[in-house]
Amino acid sequence: MYTTPEVSTVGKTEEELKQAGVAYTVGKFPCTANGRSKVNQTTEGFVKVLADAKTDRVLGVQLLA
């Protein structure tokens, strides 16, 4: 994605999953560990992945950089 700021979302949000009573896990990956972010000196932000607690099926992803 090439926008400023880089903000993107696909699938469900945590709020939607909570309201639906879905058991989920959260994984976060900081932009400080991303090569492109390091080169561009924009290391603030993260990618968050929401997955089903039992199957690990991806339910939603959010990016804020």
PDB file of N, CA, C and O in Angstrom:
ATOM      1  N   MET A   1       0.844  -1.154   0.000  1.00  0.00           N
ATOM      2  CA  MET A   1       0.000   0.000   0.000  1.00  0.00           C
ATOM      3  C   MET A   1       0.897   1.227   0.000  1.00  0.00           C
ATOM      4  O   MET A   1       1.921   1.249   0.683  1.00  0.00           O
ATOM      5  N   TYR A   2       0.525   2.235  -0.751  1.00  0.00           N
ATOM      6  CA  TYR A   2       1.331   3.445  -0.834  1.00  0.00           C
ATOM      7  C   TYR A   2       0.448   4.673  -0.632  1.00  0.00           C
ATOM      8  O   TYR A   2       0.106   5.374  -1.584  1.00  0.00           O
ATOM      9  N   THR A   3       0.088   4.917   0.613  1.00  0.00           N
ATOM     10  CA  THR A   3      -0.658   6.108   0.998  1.00  0.00           C
ATOM     11  C   THR A   3       0.033   6.715   2.205  1.00  0.00           C
ATOM     12  O   THR A   3       0.864   6.067   2.842  1.00  0.00           O
ATOM     13  N   THR A   4      -0.303   7.949   2.520  1.00  0.00           N
ATOM     14  CA  THR A   4       0.255   8.590   3.709  1.00  0.00           C
ATOM     15  C   THR A   4      -0.884   9.209   4.490  1.00  0.00           C
ATOM     16  O   THR A   4      -1.549  10.103   3.966  1.00  0.00           O
ATOM     17  N   PRO A   5      -1.143   8.784   5.708  1.00  0.00           N
ATOM     18  CA  PRO A   5      -0.498   7.667   6.401  1.00  0.00           C
ATOM     19  C   PRO A   5      -0.989   6.347   5.817  1.00  0.00           C
ATOM     20  O   PRO A   5      -2.018   6.298   5.143  1.00  0.00           O
ATOM     21  N   GLU A   6      -0.250   5.294   6.080  1.00  0.00           N
ATOM     22  CA  GLU A   6      -0.638   3.969   5.607  1.00  0.00           C
ATOM     23  C   GLU A   6      -1.628   3.374   6.605  1.00  0.00           C
ATOM     24  O   GLU A   6      -1.260   3.000   7.719  1.00  0.00           O
ATOM     25  N   VAL A   7      -2.875   3.295   6.190  1.00  0.00           N
ATOM     26  CA  VAL A   7      -3.937   2.743   7.033  1.00  0.00           C
ATOM     27  C   VAL A   7      -4.767   1.817   6.159  1.00  0.00           C
ATOM     28  O   VAL A   7      -5.211   2.199   5.077  1.00  0.00           O
ATOM     29  N   SER A   8      -4.970   0.603   6.638  1.00  0.00           N
ATOM     30  CA  SER A   8      -5.738  -0.360   5.862  1.00  0.00           C
ATOM     31  C   SER A   8      -6.390  -1.365   6.799  1.00  0.00           C
ATOM     32  O   SER A   8      -5.886  -1.638   7.889  1.00  0.00           O
ATOM     33  N   THR A   9      -7.512  -1.908   6.361  1.00  0.00           N
ATOM     34  CA  THR A   9      -8.183  -2.941   7.135  1.00  0.00           C
ATOM     35  C   THR A   9      -8.913  -3.875   6.182  1.00  0.00           C
ATOM     36  O   THR A   9      -9.411  -3.453   5.138  1.00  0.00           O
ATOM     37  N   VAL A  10      -8.971  -5.134   6.551  1.00  0.00           N
ATOM     38  CA  VAL A  10      -9.722  -6.117   5.787  1.00  0.00           C
ATOM     39  C   VAL A  10     -10.303  -7.125   6.784  1.00  0.00           C
ATOM     40  O   VAL A  10      -9.653  -7.479   7.767  1.00  0.00           O
ATOM     41  N   GLY A  11     -11.506  -7.574   6.528  1.00  0.00           N
ATOM     42  CA  GLY A  11     -12.138  -8.537   7.427  1.00  0.00           C
ATOM     43  C   GLY A  11     -12.755  -7.878   8.643  1.00  0.00           C
ATOM     44  O   GLY A  11     -13.124  -6.704   8.614  1.00  0.00           O
ATOM     45  N   LYS A  12     -12.861  -8.649   9.710  1.00  0.00           N
ATOM     46  CA  LYS A  12     -13.520  -8.210  10.939  1.00  0.00           C
ATOM     47  C   LYS A  12     -12.586  -7.402  11.833  1.00  0.00           C
ATOM     48  O   LYS A  12     -11.367  -7.566  11.793  1.00  0.00           O
ATOM     49  N   THR A  13     -13.181  -6.529  12.637  1.00  0.00           N
ATOM     50  CA  THR A  13     -12.440  -5.798  13.664  1.00  0.00           C
ATOM     51  C   THR A  13     -12.604  -6.518  14.999  1.00  0.00           C
ATOM     52  O   THR A  13     -13.453  -7.399  15.137  1.00  0.00           O
ATOM     53  N   GLU A  14     -11.785  -6.137  15.980  1.00  0.00           N
ATOM     54  CA  GLU A  14     -11.927  -6.738  17.312  1.00  0.00           C
ATOM     55  C   GLU A  14     -13.311  -6.473  17.874  1.00  0.00           C
ATOM     56  O   GLU A  14     -13.920  -7.356  18.478  1.00  0.00           O
ATOM     57  N   GLU A  15     -13.806  -5.270  17.679  1.00  0.00           N
ATOM     58  CA  GLU A  15     -15.138  -4.915  18.200  1.00  0.00           C
ATOM     59  C   GLU A  15     -16.214  -5.820  17.604  1.00  0.00           C
ATOM     60  O   GLU A  15     -17.094  -6.290  18.325  1.00  0.00           O
ATOM     61  N   GLU A  16     -16.151  -6.067  16.297  1.00  0.00           N
ATOM     62  CA  GLU A  16     -17.132  -6.942  15.646  1.00  0.00           C
ATOM     63  C   GLU A  16     -17.041  -8.368  16.176  1.00  0.00           C
ATOM     64  O   GLU A  16     -18.064  -9.018  16.389  1.00  0.00           O
ATOM     65  N   LEU A  17     -15.827  -8.855  16.389  1.00  0.00           N
ATOM     66  CA  LEU A  17     -15.657 -10.211  16.905  1.00  0.00           C
ATOM     67  C   LEU A  17     -16.158 -10.324  18.341  1.00  0.00           C
ATOM     68  O   LEU A  17     -16.773 -11.327  18.705  1.00  0.00           O
ATOM     69  N   LYS A  18     -15.901  -9.306  19.160  1.00  0.00           N
ATOM     70  CA  LYS A  18     -16.401  -9.310  20.541  1.00  0.00           C
ATOM     71  C   LYS A  18     -17.914  -9.331  20.559  1.00  0.00           C
ATOM     72  O   LYS A  18     -18.521 -10.108  21.297  1.00  0.00           O
ATOM     73  N   GLN A  19     -18.534  -8.473  19.742  1.00  0.00           N
ATOM     74  CA  GLN A  19     -19.997  -8.407  19.700  1.00  0.00           C
ATOM     75  C   GLN A  19     -20.614  -9.715  19.235  1.00  0.00           C
ATOM     76  O   GLN A  19     -21.703 -10.080  19.679  1.00  0.00           O
ATOM     77  N   ALA A  20     -19.927 -10.427  18.341  1.00  0.00           N
ATOM     78  CA  ALA A  20     -20.436 -11.703  17.831  1.00  0.00           C
ATOM     79  C   ALA A  20     -20.105 -12.873  18.749  1.00  0.00           C
ATOM     80  O   ALA A  20     -20.568 -13.990  18.520  1.00  0.00           O
ATOM     81  N   GLY A  21     -19.309 -12.627  19.787  1.00  0.00           N
ATOM     82  CA  GLY A  21     -18.951 -13.690  20.725  1.00  0.00           C
ATOM     83  C   GLY A  21     -17.956 -14.695  20.155  1.00  0.00           C
ATOM     84  O   GLY A  21     -17.920 -15.848  20.585  1.00  0.00           O
ATOM     85  N   VAL A  22     -17.160 -14.267  19.204  1.00  0.00           N
ATOM     86  CA  VAL A  22     -16.182 -15.154  18.571  1.00  0.00           C
ATOM     87  C   VAL A  22     -14.904 -15.181  19.402  1.00  0.00           C
ATOM     88  O   VAL A  22     -14.385 -14.132  19.785  1.00  0.00           O
ATOM     89  N   ALA A  23     -14.399 -16.376  19.679  1.00  0.00           N
ATOM     90  CA  ALA A  23     -13.127 -16.516  20.387  1.00  0.00           C
ATOM     91  C   ALA A  23     -12.006 -16.302  19.369  1.00  0.00           C
ATOM     92  O   ALA A  23     -11.936 -16.996  18.355  1.00  0.00           O
ATOM     93  N   TYR A  24     -11.139 -15.345  19.646  1.00  0.00           N
ATOM     94  CA  TYR A  24     -10.084 -15.012  18.691  1.00  0.00           C
ATOM     95  C   TYR A  24      -8.779 -14.705  19.420  1.00  0.00           C
ATOM     96  O   TYR A  24      -8.766 -14.438  20.622  1.00  0.00           O
ATOM     97  N   THR A  25      -7.693 -14.748  18.671  1.00  0.00           N
ATOM     98  CA  THR A  25      -6.389 -14.362  19.194  1.00  0.00           C
ATOM     99  C   THR A  25      -5.882 -13.180  18.376  1.00  0.00           C
ATOM    100  O   THR A  25      -6.306 -12.953  17.243  1.00  0.00           O
ATOM    101  N   VAL A  26      -4.962 -12.434  18.982  1.00  0.00           N
ATOM    102  CA  VAL A  26      -4.412 -11.241  18.339  1.00  0.00           C
ATOM    103  C   VAL A  26      -2.904 -11.409  18.194  1.00  0.00           C
ATOM    104  O   VAL A  26      -2.211 -11.765  19.147  1.00  0.00           O
ATOM    105  N   GLY A  27      -2.416 -11.151  17.008  1.00  0.00           N
ATOM    106  CA  GLY A  27      -0.982 -11.114  16.766  1.00  0.00           C
ATOM    107  C   GLY A  27      -0.612  -9.736  16.254  1.00  0.00           C
ATOM    108  O   GLY A  27      -1.290  -9.204  15.375  1.00  0.00           O
ATOM    109  N   LYS A  28       0.452  -9.146  16.787  1.00  0.00           N
ATOM    110  CA  LYS A  28       0.891  -7.820  16.333  1.00  0.00           C
ATOM    111  C   LYS A  28       2.327  -7.896  15.844  1.00  0.00           C
ATOM    112  O   LYS A  28       3.171  -8.567  16.438  1.00  0.00           O
ATOM    113  N   PHE A  29       2.586  -7.197  14.754  1.00  0.00           N
ATOM    114  CA  PHE A  29       3.922  -7.118  14.175  1.00  0.00           C
ATOM    115  C   PHE A  29       4.285  -5.642  14.068  1.00  0.00           C
ATOM    116  O   PHE A  29       3.646  -4.908  13.314  1.00  0.00           O
ATOM    117  N   PRO A  30       5.294  -5.192  14.805  1.00  0.00           N
ATOM    118  CA  PRO A  30       5.641  -3.765  14.794  1.00  0.00           C
ATOM    119  C   PRO A  30       6.339  -3.365  13.499  1.00  0.00           C
ATOM    120  O   PRO A  30       7.089  -4.152  12.922  1.00  0.00           O
ATOM    121  N   CYS A  31       6.094  -2.158  13.053  1.00  0.00           N
ATOM    122  CA  CYS A  31       6.747  -1.652  11.841  1.00  0.00           C
ATOM    123  C   CYS A  31       8.248  -1.470  12.036  1.00  0.00           C
ATOM    124  O   CYS A  31       8.986  -1.369  11.056  1.00  0.00           O
ATOM    125  N   THR A  32       8.709  -1.427  13.271  1.00  0.00           N
ATOM    126  CA  THR A  32      10.150  -1.304  13.506  1.00  0.00           C
ATOM    127  C   THR A  32      10.898  -2.524  12.975  1.00  0.00           C
ATOM    128  O   THR A  32      12.110  -2.455  12.768  1.00  0.00           O
ATOM    129  N   ALA A  33      10.201  -3.641  12.748  1.00  0.00           N
ATOM    130  CA  ALA A  33      10.823  -4.862  12.246  1.00  0.00           C
ATOM    131  C   ALA A  33      10.640  -5.034  10.741  1.00  0.00           C
ATOM    132  O   ALA A  33      11.049  -6.052  10.181  1.00  0.00           O
ATOM    133  N   ASN A  34      10.033  -4.055  10.083  1.00  0.00           N
ATOM    134  CA  ASN A  34       9.756  -4.132   8.657  1.00  0.00           C
ATOM    135  C   ASN A  34      10.834  -3.399   7.867  1.00  0.00           C
ATOM    136  O   ASN A  34      11.104  -2.227   8.129  1.00  0.00           O
ATOM    137  N   GLY A  35      11.447  -4.073   6.909  1.00  0.00           N
ATOM    138  CA  GLY A  35      12.540  -3.491   6.137  1.00  0.00           C
ATOM    139  C   GLY A  35      12.152  -2.224   5.403  1.00  0.00           C
ATOM    140  O   GLY A  35      12.909  -1.252   5.415  1.00  0.00           O
ATOM    141  N   ARG A  36      10.992  -2.209   4.764  1.00  0.00           N
ATOM    142  CA  ARG A  36      10.551  -1.015   4.033  1.00  0.00           C
ATOM    143  C   ARG A  36      10.376   0.167   4.978  1.00  0.00           C
ATOM    144  O   ARG A  36      10.746   1.293   4.646  1.00  0.00           O
ATOM    145  N   SER A  37       9.815  -0.086   6.146  1.00  0.00           N
ATOM    146  CA  SER A  37       9.634   0.982   7.132  1.00  0.00           C
ATOM    147  C   SER A  37      10.972   1.526   7.599  1.00  0.00           C
ATOM    148  O   SER A  37      11.126   2.734   7.780  1.00  0.00           O
ATOM    149  N   LYS A  38      11.934   0.645   7.792  1.00  0.00           N
ATOM    150  CA  LYS A  38      13.266   1.090   8.219  1.00  0.00           C
ATOM    151  C   LYS A  38      13.918   1.970   7.160  1.00  0.00           C
ATOM    152  O   LYS A  38      14.487   3.012   7.483  1.00  0.00           O
ATOM    153  N   VAL A  39      13.837   1.553   5.892  1.00  0.00           N
ATOM    154  CA  VAL A  39      14.441   2.324   4.806  1.00  0.00           C
ATOM    155  C   VAL A  39      13.792   3.697   4.690  1.00  0.00           C
ATOM    156  O   VAL A  39      14.474   4.696   4.464  1.00  0.00           O
ATOM    157  N   ASN A  40      12.469   3.742   4.845  1.00  0.00           N
ATOM    158  CA  ASN A  40      11.729   5.006   4.740  1.00  0.00           C
ATOM    159  C   ASN A  40      11.744   5.812   6.031  1.00  0.00           C
ATOM    160  O   ASN A  40      11.210   6.920   6.075  1.00  0.00           O
ATOM    161  N   GLN A  41      12.348   5.269   7.078  1.00  0.00           N
ATOM    162  CA  GLN A  41      12.398   5.901   8.393  1.00  0.00           C
ATOM    163  C   GLN A  41      11.006   6.241   8.916  1.00  0.00           C
ATOM    164  O   GLN A  41      10.778   7.316   9.471  1.00  0.00           O
ATOM    165  N   THR A  42      10.082   5.301   8.726  1.00  0.00           N
ATOM    166  CA  THR A  42       8.703   5.422   9.218  1.00  0.00           C
ATOM    167  C   THR A  42       8.385   4.170  10.032  1.00  0.00           C
ATOM    168  O   THR A  42       7.538   3.367   9.642  1.00  0.00           O
ATOM    169  N   THR A  43       9.057   4.011  11.144  1.00  0.00           N
ATOM    170  CA  THR A  43       8.952   2.762  11.903  1.00  0.00           C
ATOM    171  C   THR A  43       7.861   2.777  12.975  1.00  0.00           C
ATOM    172  O   THR A  43       7.752   1.823  13.745  1.00  0.00           O
ATOM    173  N   GLU A  44       7.066   3.819  13.041  1.00  0.00           N
ATOM    174  CA  GLU A  44       5.940   3.815  13.979  1.00  0.00           C
ATOM    175  C   GLU A  44       4.786   3.050  13.344  1.00  0.00           C
ATOM    176  O   GLU A  44       4.604   3.094  12.127  1.00  0.00           O
ATOM    177  N   GLY A  45       4.022   2.362  14.150  1.00  0.00           N
ATOM    178  CA  GLY A  45       2.861   1.648  13.657  1.00  0.00           C
ATOM    179  C   GLY A  45       2.998   0.149  13.802  1.00  0.00           C
ATOM    180  O   GLY A  45       3.970  -0.349  14.370  1.00  0.00           O
ATOM    181  N   PHE A  46       1.996  -0.578  13.272  1.00  0.00           N
ATOM    182  CA  PHE A  46       1.955  -2.025  13.430  1.00  0.00           C
ATOM    183  C   PHE A  46       0.983  -2.648  12.436  1.00  0.00           C
ATOM    184  O   PHE A  46       0.169  -1.964  11.816  1.00  0.00           O
ATOM    185  N   VAL A  47       1.095  -3.958  12.306  1.00  0.00           N
ATOM    186  CA  VAL A  47       0.113  -4.775  11.612  1.00  0.00           C
ATOM    187  C   VAL A  47      -0.494  -5.687  12.667  1.00  0.00           C
ATOM    188  O   VAL A  47       0.229  -6.318  13.438  1.00  0.00           O
ATOM    189  N   LYS A  48      -1.812  -5.756  12.703  1.00  0.00           N
ATOM    190  CA  LYS A  48      -2.504  -6.597  13.684  1.00  0.00           C
ATOM    191  C   LYS A  48      -3.324  -7.642  12.935  1.00  0.00           C
ATOM    192  O   LYS A  48      -4.096  -7.313  12.035  1.00  0.00           O
ATOM    193  N   VAL A  49      -3.146  -8.908  13.317  1.00  0.00           N
ATOM    194  CA  VAL A  49      -3.880 -10.011  12.699  1.00  0.00           C
ATOM    195  C   VAL A  49      -4.801 -10.627  13.744  1.00  0.00           C
ATOM    196  O   VAL A  49      -4.364 -10.961  14.845  1.00  0.00           O
ATOM    197  N   LEU A  50      -6.064 -10.776  13.401  1.00  0.00           N
ATOM    198  CA  LEU A  50      -7.059 -11.404  14.270  1.00  0.00           C
ATOM    199  C   LEU A  50      -7.381 -12.772  13.682  1.00  0.00           C
ATOM    200  O   LEU A  50      -7.753 -12.883  12.514  1.00  0.00           O
ATOM    201  N   ALA A  51      -7.235 -13.809  14.497  1.00  0.00           N
ATOM    202  CA  ALA A  51      -7.445 -15.171  14.007  1.00  0.00           C
ATOM    203  C   ALA A  51      -8.361 -15.951  14.941  1.00  0.00           C
ATOM    204  O   ALA A  51      -8.426 -15.672  16.138  1.00  0.00           O
ATOM    205  N   ASP A  52      -9.059 -16.916  14.393  1.00  0.00           N
ATOM    206  CA  ASP A  52      -9.913 -17.788  15.183  1.00  0.00           C
ATOM    207  C   ASP A  52      -9.061 -18.527  16.209  1.00  0.00           C
ATOM    208  O   ASP A  52      -8.010 -19.071  15.872  1.00  0.00           O
ATOM    209  N   ALA A  53      -9.510 -18.546  17.451  1.00  0.00           N
ATOM    210  CA  ALA A  53      -8.726 -19.128  18.544  1.00  0.00           C
ATOM    211  C   ALA A  53      -8.509 -20.632  18.376  1.00  0.00           C
ATOM    212  O   ALA A  53      -7.509 -21.162  18.859  1.00  0.00           O
ATOM    213  N   LYS A  54      -9.415 -21.320  17.711  1.00  0.00           N
ATOM    214  CA  LYS A  54      -9.300 -22.774  17.584  1.00  0.00           C
ATOM    215  C   LYS A  54      -8.608 -23.196  16.286  1.00  0.00           C
ATOM    216  O   LYS A  54      -7.808 -24.132  16.286  1.00  0.00           O
ATOM    217  N   THR A  55      -8.911 -22.515  15.188  1.00  0.00           N
ATOM    218  CA  THR A  55      -8.430 -22.971  13.875  1.00  0.00           C
ATOM    219  C   THR A  55      -7.293 -22.118  13.306  1.00  0.00           C
ATOM    220  O   THR A  55      -6.663 -22.513  12.325  1.00  0.00           O
ATOM    221  N   ASP A  56      -7.025 -20.965  13.902  1.00  0.00           N
ATOM    222  CA  ASP A  56      -6.037 -20.001  13.401  1.00  0.00           C
ATOM    223  C   ASP A  56      -6.420 -19.400  12.048  1.00  0.00           C
ATOM    224  O   ASP A  56      -5.585 -18.775  11.394  1.00  0.00           O
ATOM    225  N   ARG A  57      -7.649 -19.578  11.628  1.00  0.00           N
ATOM    226  CA  ARG A  57      -8.133 -18.963  10.387  1.00  0.00           C
ATOM    227  C   ARG A  57      -8.128 -17.446  10.571  1.00  0.00           C
ATOM    228  O   ARG A  57      -8.626 -16.941  11.577  1.00  0.00           O
ATOM    229  N   VAL A  58      -7.571 -16.726   9.614  1.00  0.00           N
ATOM    230  CA  VAL A  58      -7.498 -15.270   9.696  1.00  0.00           C
ATOM    231  C   VAL A  58      -8.910 -14.689   9.544  1.00  0.00           C
ATOM    232  O   VAL A  58      -9.628 -15.000   8.594  1.00  0.00           O
ATOM    233  N   LEU A  59      -9.287 -13.836  10.509  1.00  0.00           N
ATOM    234  CA  LEU A  59     -10.617 -13.215  10.505  1.00  0.00           C
ATOM    235  C   LEU A  59     -10.552 -11.742  10.157  1.00  0.00           C
ATOM    236  O   LEU A  59     -11.536 -11.174   9.684  1.00  0.00           O
ATOM    237  N   GLY A  60      -9.415 -11.119  10.383  1.00  0.00           N
ATOM    238  CA  GLY A  60      -9.262  -9.701  10.075  1.00  0.00           C
ATOM    239  C   GLY A  60      -7.826  -9.264  10.218  1.00  0.00           C
ATOM    240  O   GLY A  60      -7.052  -9.864  10.964  1.00  0.00           O
ATOM    241  N   VAL A  61      -7.470  -8.204   9.490  1.00  0.00           N
ATOM    242  CA  VAL A  61      -6.134  -7.644   9.538  1.00  0.00           C
ATOM    243  C   VAL A  61      -6.255  -6.124   9.494  1.00  0.00           C
ATOM    244  O   VAL A  61      -7.019  -5.576   8.700  1.00  0.00           O
ATOM    245  N   GLN A  62      -5.491  -5.446  10.360  1.00  0.00           N
ATOM    246  CA  GLN A  62      -5.432  -3.994  10.348  1.00  0.00           C
ATOM    247  C   GLN A  62      -3.975  -3.553  10.255  1.00  0.00           C
ATOM    248  O   GLN A  62      -3.085  -4.173  10.837  1.00  0.00           O
ATOM    249  N   LEU A  63      -3.749  -2.465   9.507  1.00  0.00           N
ATOM    250  CA  LEU A  63      -2.407  -1.908   9.339  1.00  0.00           C
ATOM    251  C   LEU A  63      -2.473  -0.427   9.639  1.00  0.00           C
ATOM    252  O   LEU A  63      -3.330   0.290   9.122  1.00  0.00           O
ATOM    253  N   LEU A  64      -1.564   0.020  10.477  1.00  0.00           N
ATOM    254  CA  LEU A  64      -1.427   1.450  10.766  1.00  0.00           C
ATOM    255  C   LEU A  64       0.054   1.755  10.788  1.00  0.00           C
ATOM    256  O   LEU A  64       0.786   1.266  11.649  1.00  0.00           O
ATOM    257  N   ALA A  65       0.492   2.559   9.847  1.00  0.00           N
ATOM    258  CA  ALA A  65       1.911   2.885   9.766  1.00  0.00           C
ATOM    259  C   ALA A  65       2.111   4.342   9.420  1.00  0.00           C
ATOM    260  O   ALA A  65       3.248   4.800   9.309  1.00  0.00           O
TER     261      ALA A  65
END
